[in-house]
Amino acid sequence: MELSALTAISPIDGRYRRQVTALAPYFSEFGLIRYRVRIEIEYFIALCEWPVPQLKTVDSTLFPVLRGLYETFTETDALRIKEIEAVTNHDVKAVEYFIKEKLKGQLDEQYLEFIHFGLTSQDVNNTAIPLLLDDALKNEIIPLYQKTIQRLGELAAQWEATPMLARTHGQPASPTRLGKELMVFCERLEKQLNLLAPIPTSAKFGGATGNFNAHRVAYPGIDWKQFGDKFVESQGMVRSQFTTQIEHYDMLAALLDTIKRLNTILIDLDRDMWTYVSMNYFKQKIKANEVGSSAMPHKVNPIDFENSEGNLGMANALCEHLSAKLPISRLQRDLTDSTVLRNIGVPFAHSVIALKALLKGLDKLELNEAAIRADLEENWAVVAEGIQTILRREGYPQPYEALKALTRTNSKITADTISQFIDGLDVSDAVKDELRGVTPFSYTGM
């Protein structure tokens, strides 16, 4: 079978392809190859600008031409690199040969051997991958988390004054406000998103085992540490100072763990919204031709929140594996990081699918105030906390026990029940009036 949305093994590249196409320029094989070309070209330009003695005479007017190799990189270019790789059986070496092939006739032959000069494959991979991930986060992924927070904030403002029965342990509890409950998630998400910013985008760049061996033996007079620091910083990253052949991935693990916490908060939100829909606190906007069940015509399922929860779970499982596995490598290098790292885009793709489903679900919600008010009216017992607290203030004897005896009977607690209880209290009329003002609709705190 030819690869298509129908024949793709992963739903990321099949069923959900349309939702994650914006990630393809970063996380696809094409994207990785393009970023490798970018690193090789920028490294060569950096050598010219330092300068390495043999590159002093390279005309700087050629630099835009060189950068054009990755700025206008095409699928045809990527396919050519794959053809070369079929011969070399080495993906990074194929990039080097491709660049030399493209520059033949534009750059003097004496300069071509400075493409990939002194580098090992991981100097390219461990700068290209953090760079493409950083770009994907800034351009596509973080904006979706921010959009989710913004939408929750809008709904929180819209429903700020809506009283709602709270439930602790699944049981009716002191009333709250719907807007405040959504602000809980806004605050949690904002705090975790803010923790992403200080995590540096770390890159390994230091030769075969991290010591600039080849660089130093060729040019012992050059401060290669300073060069490496400056080059990596020029690409918007921070160079890890002491490494083996590969980046140690500790900062990447920190990033993945933060994404996992963000997603865990969203799973919590998905489950709460699903529950509110099941309680009829929300109705869902529907389209005339949509079907909720193949057997039950009446059903309108909260599928967006379910879709979101499922994909967040997939994302977190992969984040967990990546963050636990990548920082571990035998001695100076084994290849286990290579195959695992190729999947770096998968948890982010599942996260994007989940965020879009969640936003769709939030936009379909219609508040059912009648159901919310009916639930409050059915649960007058929840004002017992407020009444006994005022009585404590007034020095009334054993107020908690008095309210416990009232509310734990088998009889239904209603507005009349509470009113009769207040009438029988040995307190002033002013305090009784204050107590009558405590209702499930007003007892919502700050």
N, C-alpha and C positions, 0 to 999 in steps of 0.2 A: 504493500500500500504506500502511496505517496503521502507525505506528511501534510496534514491539513487540520483545521479546527475539529473535524470529525474523527480523524485517525490519530491525533496526538494522544500519547499515553497519559501525560499530565493534564489535568483540567486547567492548569494555569495557561498552557498553550493551546487548549481546546475550548471547552465551554466558556471559560472566563477570559479568553484572549483579549477581547475588546476592552475589558476593564483594566488591563495591565500593559497595553501596548506602549504607554509612555515610559515604561521601565526597560523596554527592549534595547534602546541605545546605550544603556549602562550595563545590564546584567547578561545580555546574550553573548554568544561566542563572538559575534561581530563587534559588540561593544568592548569586550576584553581585548580583542586584537587591535581595535582603534586606539584604545588607551595605551597599549604597549607601544604602538607606533609613536604616539605622542611623547612618551617618556624617552624613547630612543632619540627622537629628534631634538627634544629640549635638552637632553644630556649632551648631545653633540654640539649644540649651540653654546651651552655652558662651557664646554671645553675650549671652544673658540674664543669666548669672551674672557676666560680666566686670565691670560690664555696659556694653553699648552704651547711650548715653543714652535712645534711644527705646524700649528694651526693659526699662527699670527697673521698669515697672509690671506686667510679666507675672507672673501669680500662679504661684509655684513649685509650688503643689499640682497644676498642670496637667502638670508634668514626667512623672509616672508615666503619664498618659494619652498623652503624646507618645511615650514609650518603648514603650508598648503597640503602636504601629504596626509596630515591627520585632520586638518580642518575641512577638507573636501573628500574625505575618505569614503569610498563607496563599497557596495556589496561585491562589485567586480574585483576591487582591490583585495577584499577579504578572501574571496574565492581563490585569487592568485596565491595568497599566502598559504591557504590550505593545500593548494597543488604543490607548493614547495615543501610543505610539511610532510606530504605523502612520500617525498624522497628523503628528507632529512630525518624523519621520525622524531622531530623536536620542534615544538611550537614556537619557542622564543627565537631559536636560530633561524627559523623560517622568516620571522619578522625582520631580522638583521639582513638576510639575503634579499628580501623584497625591497628594503630601503636602498640597498646598494644598487639593485637592478634599476630602480626608479631614478636614482641620481646619476647613473652612468651617463656621461656626456654633459651633465649640468655641473658636476663637481669634479675637480681634478682627481685623477686616480690616486695620487699620493694622500689625499684626505679620506678616502673611502674606508680605509682600515681603522679609522678612529670612530666609525660607527660601532657601538657596543664595546668600545675599548675598555679592557680591564674588568668588564662586568661578568657576573654570573646571572643566570636566568632570574633568580629571586630578587636581584636588584631591580629588575624590570617589573616582575610580578608584584612584589611587595611595595612598589610605589604606584603601579597602575591600578591595582585593586582597591587600595584605600582611597585613591583619587576618584575612581568611578563611583564608589560607594558614597563618598562625601558629596559628590555632585548630585547623585540620585536622592540623597536625603534632603539636600537643600532645595532642589528643584521640584521634587515630586512627592516625597513621603512626609516630611515634616509639615508642609503646607496642609496635608490632609488631616493630620492630628490637630493642627491649629484650627482648621475649618470645623472640625468636630466640637472642639471646645467653644468656638464662637457660636455654633448652632445651639449647643446646650445652654449657653449664656442667654441667648435670645429667648429660648423657651422658658428658662428660669425667670427672666424678667416678665414674660407674658403671664406666667402662672404664679408670680411672687406671692400674691395675696390669697391664693386658693387653699383653704384649709383641707386637710386630708388626715384620715385615720392612719396612725403609724402602727407598725406591727413589730414587736420584738419576740423572737422565738416563734414567730407565726401567729402570735396572739395579739388582740387589740391592746394598744399602748397609748401613751400620751399623744394627742394630736400634733401634727406637724404642718408644714406648708409645702405644697408640691414644688414651688420654685426653689425653696431651700434644699430640698432633697436632690434636685438637679445640680445645685451649686456645690454639693459635696463632691460630685464627680468632676466638675470644672476645676476645683481647687486641687484635687488629687492629680488630675492629668497635667495641669500647669506645673506643679512642683516636679513631677517626673520629667516633663519635657525640658524644664529649665536645667535639669541635671545632665542633659545631653551636651549642652554648650561647652562646659569645661573639659569634656573628654577630648584629648588631642587626637588628631588624625595622624597616627604614627606610621612611619615607613622605615623599612630596612634598606640601607644603601651603603655597602662597604666591602664589596668583593666576595670572593668564594666562601670565606668563613668569617667575614665581618671585620677583617683587619686591613683592608686595602693593600693586600700583599702585592698583587700584580701592578697596581698603580705606583706603589712606592719603589718597587724594584726598577721600574722604567723611569720614574722621575722622583728620585729621593729628596730633591730640594723643594718639592711642592707640598704645601700643607693640605693633604687630602681630606683630613677631618674637617677643616674649615670649608673646603670646597664642597664636600658632601652635605654639610649643614646648610650652606647657602643654596645649593641646588634644590634640595628637598623643600626648604622654606619658600623658594621661588615658585614652587608648585602648590603652595598653600598647606603644607604638611610639616610635621616635626620629625626629625631623624632620630631614631633610636640609637643611642651612643654605643652600647655594648650588646652585640648580637652574635648569634651563630651564623650559619648560612642563610637563615630565614628570620623574618620578623617574629618576635615572640607572641604577638597577637593579644597581649594583655589588655591593651586599650580597646581593641575590637571586641574582646569578651565583655568589657565594661559597657560598651555601647549596646551589645546584644542583650545583656542583662537588663539594661534600662528599657529597651524596646519591649522586653518580656514583661516588665512591670507595668508599662503603659497598657499593653494588651490585656494583662490580667485585670486591670481596672475597667477596661472596656467590656470584658467578659462579665464582670460584676454588674455593669450597667445594662448589658444585653439581657441578663437574667431578671433584673428588676423590671425592665420595661416589658419583657415577656409576661411577667407575673401581673403587672398592672393591666395589661391587655386581657389576661385571663380573668381578672377580677371585674372586668367591664369598666374600669376607670377611664380607659381609652377605647374609642372606636377607631377603625382604620379606613382611610379613604380608599375606595375601590374603583377599578375601571370596569366598565360594563361587560367586556368580553373575558375578563380574567376568571379563572376557576380556582377555588380554594381546596376542593377535594374531588377526586374522581367519582366518589359515591354519594357524598353528602352536599347537596346544592347550597345549603345555608352557610357553609363554613367560609370564614375569612381568616386564614392562619397568619400568625406573626412570623412569617417566613424570613423576613429581612433580618430580624434579630437572631433567629436561629442560624441563618447563613453566616452572619457576622460571628456569632459565638464559635461555630465550627471552624471557620477559617482562622480565627484568633488562636484556637487550640492547636491547629496545625503549625501556625507561625511560631508559637511558644515552644512546641516540642523541638522544632528545628533550631531555634535560638538556643535552647538548652543544650542540645548536642554540640552545636558549633562553639559555644562559649566554653564548654567543658573540654572539648577535644583539641581545638586549635592551639591553645597555649602549651600543649604537650608534644614534644618531639624527641626521638631518641638521639642522644649525643648532639652532634652539630647539625643533623638533618636526617629526617626520613621523609618519605613521599606521602604519608597519610594526610598531610595538610592540603596537598595539591588537589586531590579528588574531592575532598570535603569543601574546600574553598570555592570550587566551581559552582557550588549550590548556594552561594551567599545571597543571591537574589531571590531564592525561593521563599524564605520566611517573610521577606519584605513584600513579595507579590501577594502572599496570603494575607498579609496585614492590609495592603491596599484594597483587596477584594472585600475584606471585612469592614474597613472604614467606609467604603462606598455603600455597602449594604446597610450599615448602621445609619448613615445619613439618610438613605432612602426611607428606612423605617421611621426615623424621627419625623421626616417630612410628611408621612402618611397619618400621623397621629391626630385624632380629634378628641378633645377633652369631653368626657361625659360627666358633667357636673352633677346631674341628677343622681347618678350612681354613687358618686363620692359623698354627696350630702346624705343620701339614704344610709350609707354605711356609718357615717357619724351619728345620725339620729338613732341608729340601732345600738349604739354603744355608749350610752350615757355613763356607764361605770368608769370610763377613763378619766372623768373629772375628779374622781376620788382623791387622786394624788394632790391636786390643787387645793381641794377643800381641806384635807387634813393638814396641809402645810400652813394654810392661813390659821387654822385652829391651833397649831403648834405655836405660831407667833403670838396668839392671844392667851396662851397658857392653859388652854382647855385640857382637861385630864384625858389621857390616853386617846388622842384623836385617831391615830393609825388603827388601833384596835376597833374603834367605833366604826370606821369606814370599812374595815375588813369584814366585820360582822354584817354590815349592810350589803356589801357587794358580792359576798361569797355565798349568798343564799341561792336557792334554785329559782327564785322568782326573777323575772325580767326587770332590769334596772332601766327606768324611763325618766323623762324629765319630771314627771309627777312624783316618782319615787324620791328623787333627789330633793325636790321642793319640800316634800313632807318631812324628810330628814332634817332639812335646814330649819323648818318651822319648829321642830321639837328641840332645837339646841338651846342651851342656856347661855346665850351671848346677846350682845346688844343688837338693836334693829339695824344699826349702821353696818355691823359685821354681817348680819343676815343678808342685807342688800348686796354687800360685796360678794358674798358666796353665791347668790343667785346669778350674779354676772359671769360666773364661771360655767361655760357651756362647751360642748365638744367643738363648737364653731369658733369660739373666742380663745380657748385655752391652747394657743399655738406657740407661746413663747415669743422670743425676739426674732 
